[in-house]
Amino acid sequence: MILIYINTLINNRIQNYSIWMLLLLTSLTVSCSDDPGGSPVVDPPEDPDALEYPGSNGLNYLFSRNQEGYAYYRIPALLRVDEKTLLAFAEGRKEGGGDSGNIDLVVRRSEDNGFTWSKNIIIWDDGGNTCGNPSPIYDKVTGEIILLSTWNAGEDTISTIIRGTGVDTRRPYVIKSTDKGVTWSNPVEITASVKRANWRWYATGPGSGIQIRKGPYKDRLIVGCNFINSDRVGSSHIIYSDDHGENWAIGGVDPEFGSNECEAAELSNNDIMLNSRNGSQTEKRRRICISNDGGLTLQNKGLDNALISPRVQASLHRYSFVGDDYDKNILLFSNPADLNDRKDMTIKLSEDDGDTWTRSLRLNGGFAAYSDLENYQNGHVAILYEAGDTPADRYQGISFETISLDKID
C-alpha cells in the first residue's frame, strides 16, 4: 500500500509539473512571438457590439502621429473590395502636418472586415516630392482597384503653384492594383487628358470615386476633382472613364466658381450628385451640382441648407438602393457639422436622394476634419476620419469606426 501511495504521489507531481511547464512555455511563446504585422483594431470586451463590429466604441486610431516613420497622416479614403477586404488610404507626411514637402501615398489592408490591419504598404514614394489626394474606385467588372492621385514637386506649395511661380505644376495620375491592394502599378500621368491649359492647382477627390451601378451609363468610373486657374478662381468638376480606367476625360464643371474638394454619388433616378466644399467665408453650407447625363455636364443647384459646414472636405456615399440586400434608398453624408470649426464629426442619412436629411448622428464632439464612408455589413456603415483628442493636437490620427444605421436617428 505504501509503494502504491508513493507511486501515485510521484505521478501526480509529474503531471502537475508538466501542466505548469506547458503553461509557462505557452506564455513565453505568446509574449515573445514575432510581430504578425497587423495593427489590431478591436474594441474593449465590455462593448456588446465588439465581437461583431470593430471600431464601434468611439475613436479608434488606425493611423496615428509618429507611426512607421511618418510625422502625420492625413487625407483618408476607405474602400471595400469584397466581403472581407477593406483598404484604408492616407497621405503619410514625413516632415510635418503641412500640405507640401515629402509626402507618400500609403494604404493599410484588412482581410477580416476591419478587426486587424496590415502595416503600411507604400503605394507611391517619390523622394522629397508630394504624392497624395487618394481617390480609389473598385471596378466590379475587372476586379481591379483604380486609384486616382496627384503629384507636385516637394519644394512647391499651393500658393506657388497657383501663382505659376513653382518649379513645376500639379499633375494627376492613375495607379492600379490587380491583387486587392497588395501590390500597385507604376503611376501613369493623365494631366493632358483632364487638366486644361489655364488650370494651375489640381486635386483629385479626396475620398472615393464611384462606378455607376445602373442606367444608361452603367460601369462608368467617376471621380470628383477640383482646380484653381490662372485667374486664381476655380471650382469642382468630374472626370470619367468608360474603359475601366485606361483613359480619362473631363466631364461636367461646376458653372459657378467657388466650389472645391468634392465627392459624387449615384441617385435612384440615375442622376449623379456632386457635393462640394464651399470656398465662401460666409455661406457655410455645402454646394450641390446635379448631372443628368452620367457626369458629362453639371447644373449648379445652389446650397444645401441642411448641410452646414466649415471650409473642409466631406463624404457623400450611396449606401443602398431599393432592391439591394438592404432594400432601402439610403444616401449618407459625413462632415464636421459646425458652422465655424472643424469639430463634431456627424453622419446624416437621406431616404429621398438628398432632398432632405432627416436623420443624423454625432460621432465625436471633438476636433474632426476629412472623412470617407463605405458600406459595412448587416445595416452598418464604416467611416475613416481625421480626429484629435485635444485642441493642441488636432490631427492626432485617422480613426476607423463602424456604426449601425439604426443609431442614425
C-alpha positions as CSV (number, residue, x, y, z in Angstrom):
1,M,0.0,0.0,0.0
2,I,2.9,2.4,0.8
3,L,4.5,1.8,-2.5
4,I,1.2,2.4,-4.4
5,Y,0.7,5.7,-2.4
6,I,4.3,6.8,-3.3
7,N,3.9,6.0,-7.0
8,T,0.6,7.8,-7.1
9,L,2.1,10.9,-5.4
10,I,5.0,10.9,-7.8
11,N,2.8,10.6,-10.8
12,N,0.5,13.4,-9.7
13,R,3.5,15.7,-9.1
14,I,5.0,14.8,-12.5
15,Q,1.6,15.6,-14.1
16,N,1.2,18.9,-12.3
17,Y,4.8,19.9,-13.2
18,S,4.1,19.0,-16.8
19,I,1.0,21.2,-16.9
20,W,2.9,24.0,-15.2
21,M,5.7,23.8,-17.8
22,L,3.2,23.7,-20.6
23,L,1.5,26.9,-19.4
24,L,4.9,28.6,-18.9
25,L,6.0,27.7,-22.4
26,T,2.7,28.9,-23.9
27,S,3.1,32.2,-22.1
28,L,6.6,32.7,-23.3
29,T,5.7,31.8,-26.8
30,V,2.8,34.4,-26.9
31,S,4.9,37.1,-25.3
32,C,8.0,36.6,-27.4
33,S,6.4,35.8,-30.8
34,D,7.3,37.8,-33.9
35,D,5.1,40.8,-34.7
36,P,2.4,39.4,-37.1
37,G,2.4,42.7,-39.0
38,G,-1.2,43.5,-38.2
39,S,-2.5,46.6,-36.4
40,P,-5.3,45.4,-34.2
41,V,-8.5,47.5,-34.3
42,V,-10.5,45.7,-31.6
43,D,-13.0,47.2,-29.1
44,P,-13.0,46.6,-25.4
45,P,-14.8,43.4,-24.4
46,E,-17.4,45.3,-22.4
47,D,-18.9,46.7,-25.7
48,P,-21.7,44.3,-26.8
49,D,-21.0,45.1,-30.5
50,A,-17.3,44.4,-30.2
51,L,-17.4,40.8,-31.2
52,E,-19.1,41.5,-34.5
53,Y,-18.3,45.2,-35.3
54,P,-14.9,46.7,-35.0
55,G,-14.4,50.3,-34.2
56,S,-17.9,50.6,-32.6
57,N,-16.7,52.2,-29.3
58,G,-15.6,55.7,-30.3
59,L,-12.2,57.0,-31.5
60,N,-10.2,54.0,-32.9
61,Y,-7.0,55.2,-34.5
62,L,-5.8,53.2,-37.5
63,F,-3.2,55.8,-38.4
64,S,-1.5,57.8,-35.6
65,R,1.1,60.5,-35.4
66,N,4.8,59.4,-35.5
67,Q,3.8,55.9,-36.7
68,E,6.0,53.9,-39.1
69,G,8.2,56.9,-39.9
70,Y,5.6,59.5,-40.6
71,A,5.1,62.6,-38.5
72,Y,1.4,62.9,-39.6
73,Y,-1.2,61.0,-41.5
74,R,-3.9,63.0,-43.4
75,I,-6.5,62.8,-46.2
76,P,-8.2,59.4,-45.7
77,A,-10.1,57.3,-48.2
78,L,-11.8,54.0,-47.5
79,L,-12.6,51.3,-50.0
80,R,-14.4,47.9,-49.8
81,V,-13.0,45.3,-52.2
82,D,-15.0,42.2,-51.2
83,E,-17.0,40.9,-48.2
84,K,-13.9,40.7,-46.0
85,T,-11.3,43.1,-47.6
86,L,-11.1,46.8,-46.7
87,L,-8.5,49.3,-47.8
88,A,-7.6,52.4,-45.8
89,F,-5.7,55.0,-47.8
90,A,-3.9,58.1,-46.4
91,E,-1.1,60.5,-47.1
92,G,2.0,59.8,-44.9
93,R,3.6,63.1,-44.2
94,K,7.2,62.8,-43.2
95,E,8.2,66.3,-42.3
96,G,5.2,67.7,-40.6
97,G,1.5,68.4,-41.0
98,G,1.6,70.7,-44.0
99,D,0.3,70.0,-47.5
100,S,3.6,70.2,-49.2
101,G,7.0,68.6,-48.9
102,N,7.9,64.9,-48.5
103,I,4.5,63.1,-48.7
104,D,3.9,59.5,-49.6
105,L,0.7,57.7,-50.6
106,V,0.1,54.7,-48.3
107,V,-2.5,52.0,-47.7
108,R,-3.3,49.5,-45.0
109,R,-5.3,46.4,-45.7
110,S,-7.7,44.3,-43.6
111,E,-8.8,40.8,-44.6
112,D,-11.1,40.3,-41.7
113,N,-13.5,43.2,-42.2
114,G,-11.6,45.7,-40.1
115,F,-10.6,43.8,-37.0
116,T,-6.9,43.7,-37.8
117,W,-4.9,45.7,-40.4
118,S,-1.6,45.3,-42.1
119,K,1.3,47.7,-41.7
120,N,1.7,50.5,-44.3
121,I,2.0,49.4,-47.9
122,I,3.7,52.3,-49.7
123,I,2.0,52.9,-53.0
124,W,4.0,55.9,-54.1
125,D,7.1,57.4,-52.7
126,D,8.8,59.9,-54.9
127,G,11.7,61.0,-52.7
128,G,11.0,64.5,-51.3
129,N,8.1,65.2,-53.6
130,T,4.4,65.3,-52.8
131,C,2.2,62.2,-53.7
132,G,-1.3,62.3,-52.4
133,N,-5.0,63.0,-52.6
134,P,-6.1,59.4,-52.9
135,S,-9.4,58.7,-54.7
136,P,-9.9,55.0,-55.2
137,I,-12.6,53.0,-57.0
138,Y,-13.2,49.3,-57.1
139,D,-14.1,48.2,-60.6
140,K,-16.6,45.4,-60.2
141,V,-16.3,44.3,-63.8
142,T,-12.5,43.9,-64.0
143,G,-11.8,43.3,-60.3
144,E,-9.1,46.0,-60.3
145,I,-8.6,48.9,-58.0
146,I,-8.3,52.2,-59.8
147,L,-6.6,54.8,-57.7
148,L,-6.5,58.5,-58.8
149,S,-3.8,60.6,-57.2
150,T,-1.9,63.9,-57.6
151,W,1.8,64.9,-57.6
152,N,3.8,68.0,-57.2
153,A,7.4,68.9,-56.6
154,G,8.2,68.9,-52.9
155,E,9.5,72.5,-52.8
156,D,6.3,73.8,-54.4
157,T,3.4,75.0,-52.3
158,I,-0.3,75.6,-53.1
159,S,0.5,79.3,-53.4
160,T,3.5,79.0,-55.8
161,I,1.5,76.6,-58.0
162,I,-1.5,78.9,-58.2
163,R,0.8,81.9,-58.9
164,G,2.6,79.9,-61.6
165,T,6.0,80.5,-59.9
166,G,6.7,77.0,-58.8
167,V,9.4,74.7,-60.3
168,D,6.6,72.5,-61.7
169,T,2.8,72.2,-61.6
170,R,0.2,69.9,-60.1
171,R,-0.2,66.6,-62.0
172,P,-2.9,63.9,-61.8
173,Y,-2.0,60.2,-62.1
174,V,-3.7,56.8,-62.2
175,I,-2.3,53.8,-60.3
176,K,-3.9,50.2,-60.4
177,S,-3.9,47.1,-58.3
178,T,-4.9,43.7,-59.6
179,D,-4.5,41.8,-56.3
180,K,-6.8,43.7,-53.9
181,G,-4.2,46.3,-52.9
182,V,-1.2,44.1,-52.1
183,T,0.9,45.4,-54.9
184,W,0.5,48.5,-57.1
185,S,1.4,49.6,-60.7
186,N,3.7,52.4,-61.5
187,P,1.8,55.8,-61.7
188,V,0.6,56.8,-65.1
189,E,0.2,60.5,-65.8
190,I,-3.2,61.8,-67.2
191,T,-2.6,65.5,-66.9
192,A,-3.0,66.1,-70.7
193,S,-6.5,64.4,-70.6
194,V,-8.1,66.0,-67.6
195,K,-6.4,69.3,-66.8
196,R,-6.9,72.4,-69.0
197,A,-4.1,74.7,-70.0
198,N,-5.1,77.5,-67.7
199,W,-5.8,75.3,-64.7
200,R,-2.9,75.5,-62.2
201,W,-3.8,73.9,-58.9
202,Y,-5.5,70.5,-59.4
203,A,-6.7,67.9,-56.9
204,T,-8.4,64.5,-57.2
205,G,-11.1,63.9,-54.6
206,P,-10.0,63.4,-52.0
207,G,-12.2,60.5,-51.0
208,S,-13.6,57.6,-53.0
209,G,-14.8,57.8,-56.6
210,I,-17.7,55.7,-57.9
211,Q,-18.6,53.2,-60.6
212,I,-22.1,53.8,-61.9
213,R,-24.3,50.8,-61.0
214,K,-27.3,51.1,-63.2
215,G,-28.9,53.0,-66.1
216,P,-27.5,54.1,-69.5
217,Y,-24.1,54.9,-68.1
218,K,-23.6,51.7,-66.1
219,D,-20.0,50.8,-65.2
220,R,-18.7,54.3,-66.0
221,L,-16.0,55.4,-63.5
222,I,-16.4,58.9,-61.9
223,V,-14.1,60.9,-59.7
224,G,-14.8,64.3,-58.3
225,C,-11.9,66.8,-58.7
226,N,-11.2,70.5,-58.4
227,F,-9.0,73.1,-59.9
228,I,-7.8,76.7,-59.5
229,N,-7.0,78.6,-62.7
230,S,-4.6,81.3,-63.7
231,D,-7.1,83.9,-62.6
232,R,-7.0,82.4,-59.1
233,V,-10.6,81.2,-59.2
234,G,-11.7,77.6,-59.5
235,S,-14.4,75.0,-59.0
236,S,-15.2,71.4,-58.7
237,H,-15.7,69.1,-61.6
238,I,-16.0,65.5,-62.7
239,I,-13.5,63.3,-64.6
240,Y,-14.7,60.0,-66.0
241,S,-13.6,56.8,-67.8
242,D,-15.6,54.4,-69.9
243,D,-12.8,51.9,-70.4
244,H,-12.1,50.8,-66.8
245,G,-9.6,53.5,-66.0
246,E,-7.4,53.2,-69.1
247,N,-8.4,56.7,-70.5
248,W,-9.9,59.7,-68.7
249,A,-11.7,62.8,-69.8
250,I,-13.1,66.0,-68.3
251,G,-16.8,65.8,-67.6
252,G,-19.1,68.4,-66.1
253,V,-17.6,71.5,-64.5
254,D,-19.5,73.5,-61.8
255,P,-20.6,76.6,-63.7
256,E,-20.2,78.8,-60.7
257,F,-16.7,79.4,-59.2
258,G,-16.0,78.8,-55.6
259,S,-16.6,75.1,-55.1
260,N,-13.6,72.9,-54.1
261,E,-13.0,69.3,-52.8
262,C,-15.9,67.1,-53.7
263,E,-17.4,63.6,-53.9
264,A,-20.0,62.2,-56.3
265,A,-22.9,59.7,-55.6
266,E,-25.4,58.0,-57.9
267,L,-29.1,58.8,-57.3
268,S,-32.1,56.5,-57.7
269,N,-33.2,58.2,-60.9
270,N,-29.7,57.7,-62.5
271,D,-28.6,61.3,-61.9
272,I,-25.2,62.0,-60.3
273,M,-24.9,64.3,-57.4
274,L,-21.7,66.2,-56.7
275,N,-21.4,67.5,-53.2
276,S,-18.6,70.2,-52.8
277,R,-16.7,72.1,-50.2
278,N,-17.7,75.7,-50.3
279,G,-14.9,78.3,-50.6
280,S,-17.0,81.1,-49.3
281,Q,-16.2,82.6,-45.9
282,T,-19.8,83.4,-45.2
283,E,-22.2,80.8,-46.8
284,K,-21.1,77.9,-44.6
285,R,-23.2,75.3,-46.4
286,R,-22.3,72.6,-48.9
287,R,-22.7,73.3,-52.6
288,I,-24.6,70.9,-54.8
289,C,-24.5,70.1,-58.5
290,I,-26.6,67.5,-60.4
291,S,-25.7,65.7,-63.7
292,N,-28.5,64.1,-65.8
293,D,-26.0,62.6,-68.3
294,G,-23.7,60.4,-66.3
295,G,-21.3,63.2,-65.3
296,L,-20.8,64.8,-68.7
297,T,-22.4,68.1,-67.6
298,L,-23.3,69.7,-64.3
299,Q,-26.1,72.0,-63.2
300,N,-25.5,74.0,-60.1
301,K,-28.3,73.6,-57.6
302,G,-27.0,76.1,-55.0
303,L,-26.6,75.4,-51.3
304,D,-27.9,72.6,-49.2
305,N,-29.1,74.4,-46.1
306,A,-29.3,71.2,-44.1
307,L,-25.6,70.5,-44.6
308,I,-23.8,73.2,-42.5
309,S,-20.1,73.0,-42.7
310,P,-16.9,74.9,-42.2
311,R,-14.5,75.0,-45.1
312,V,-13.5,71.3,-45.2
313,Q,-13.8,68.2,-47.2
314,A,-16.8,65.8,-46.7
315,S,-18.0,62.4,-47.9
316,L,-21.1,61.6,-49.9
317,H,-21.9,57.9,-50.2
318,R,-24.6,55.8,-51.8
319,Y,-25.3,53.0,-49.2
320,S,-28.1,51.2,-51.0
321,F,-30.9,51.3,-53.5
322,V,-34.4,49.7,-53.2
323,G,-33.9,46.2,-54.5
324,D,-30.5,45.8,-52.9
325,D,-30.0,43.4,-49.9
326,Y,-30.8,46.3,-47.6
327,D,-33.8,47.2,-49.8
328,K,-33.9,50.9,-49.0
329,N,-32.9,54.1,-50.8
330,I,-30.1,55.3,-48.5
331,L,-27.7,58.2,-49.2
332,L,-25.2,59.1,-46.5
333,F,-23.1,62.2,-45.8
334,S,-20.4,62.8,-43.2
335,N,-18.6,66.0,-42.2
336,P,-17.7,68.2,-39.2
337,A,-21.2,69.6,-38.7
338,D,-20.3,73.0,-37.3
339,L,-20.6,76.5,-38.8
340,N,-17.1,77.6,-38.0
341,D,-14.7,75.0,-36.7
342,R,-13.6,71.5,-37.7
343,K,-15.4,69.6,-35.0
344,D,-18.4,67.4,-34.3
345,M,-18.0,64.6,-36.9
346,T,-21.6,63.7,-37.9
347,I,-23.2,61.3,-40.2
348,K,-26.5,62.3,-41.9
349,L,-29.0,60.0,-43.7
350,S,-31.4,60.7,-46.5
351,E,-34.0,58.4,-47.9
352,D,-35.0,60.7,-50.8
353,D,-31.7,61.2,-52.7
354,G,-30.6,64.1,-50.6
355,D,-33.7,66.3,-50.9
356,T,-33.9,66.1,-47.1
357,W,-31.6,64.9,-44.4
358,T,-34.0,63.8,-41.6
359,R,-31.6,61.6,-39.5
360,S,-28.2,62.3,-38.0
361,L,-25.7,61.0,-35.5
362,R,-22.8,62.9,-34.0
363,L,-19.9,60.5,-33.7
364,N,-17.4,62.7,-31.9
365,G,-17.7,66.1,-30.2
366,G,-14.0,67.0,-30.5
367,F,-11.9,68.0,-33.4
368,A,-12.6,66.3,-36.7
369,A,-11.8,67.0,-40.3
370,Y,-11.7,65.0,-43.6
371,S,-13.7,61.7,-43.8
372,D,-14.7,58.9,-46.1
373,L,-17.7,56.5,-45.8
374,E,-18.0,52.9,-47.0
375,N,-20.5,50.0,-46.6
376,Y,-20.1,47.6,-43.8
377,Q,-22.3,44.6,-43.1
378,N,-25.7,43.9,-41.6
379,G,-27.0,47.5,-41.8
380,H,-23.8,49.1,-40.6
381,V,-21.6,51.8,-42.2
382,A,-17.8,52.3,-41.8
383,I,-16.1,55.6,-41.6
384,L,-12.5,56.7,-41.8
385,Y,-11.9,60.2,-40.5
386,E,-9.3,62.6,-39.1
387,A,-9.6,63.4,-35.4
388,G,-7.7,64.7,-32.4
389,D,-8.1,64.2,-28.7
390,T,-7.2,67.8,-27.8
391,P,-7.1,71.2,-29.5
392,A,-3.4,71.2,-29.1
393,D,-3.1,68.0,-31.2
394,R,-5.8,68.5,-33.8
395,Y,-4.5,65.9,-36.2
396,Q,-3.7,63.1,-33.8
397,G,-4.7,60.4,-36.3
398,I,-7.3,58.8,-38.6
399,S,-10.0,56.8,-36.8
400,F,-11.8,53.7,-38.3
401,E,-15.3,53.2,-36.9
402,T,-18.4,51.3,-37.7
403,I,-22.0,52.5,-36.9
404,S,-25.4,50.9,-37.1
405,L,-27.8,52.8,-39.4
406,D,-30.4,52.3,-36.7
407,K,-28.3,54.6,-34.4
408,I,-28.6,57.4,-37.0
409,D,-31.9,58.9,-35.9
